[in-house]
Amino acid sequence: MLKPRKSLVVVLGRAALLSALVMAPAMAQDSGQAQRIDQMVAQVGWQRSLTLIADGLVAEDPGLSALDGPQRACAARVLNATLDEMMRERLAERMTVEQVQHWLDFAATPAGAAFMAAFAANMQAKLEFGDDSEAPLPAPEYRAEAEAFMSSVPFMAFINALSRQPGFNFKRTQQLHQRFQSDCGVSSPQAT
């Protein structure tokens, strides 16, 4: 019954890739919400996923993949930081305080902890190996609660926040190019 996980992992991965060069609206000023979002993204192992996405983007881009080792690693770090900022901005704008809190409340339960671990493992397996069929599911005693959470408004808000592609924003691309130059010494990367 947890078969939708494959498509959700694909949606999240694709959303992050598509978001690499677009701008999301500014992050909400509520620092409490920002802290809750920090907790939420930590629960789904997003940092490891972002690293895999950034490394993949660098490897696929002819200009970035041609850089020497230190510059290529720096470009991956810049992409990772940019993706992280954008993801947090999108979540802050598109999820309510109540939705994020509901997510955190569920994650604090045994079923929620099992779901978050499985969700992170599945997302990372899909990004790293292209297949999550061997990744773990929550233990059988938690599956009903996990399935209920997957159909909840907070979970769908999370998926929607990351899967809806905002309009292309030249400013974000310029910022990314500036970071490549200032942080990595790369004057004109051919970032995709």
Secondary structure by P-SEA (a helix, b strand, c coil): cccaaaaaaaaaaaaaaaacccccccccccaaaaaaaaaaaaaaaaaaaaaaaaaaaaaaccccccccaaaaaaaaaaaaaaaaaaaaaaaaacccaaaaaaaaaaaacaaaaaaaaaaaaaaaaaaacccccccccccccaaaaaaaaaacaaaaaaaaaacccccccaaaaaaaaaaaaacccccccccc
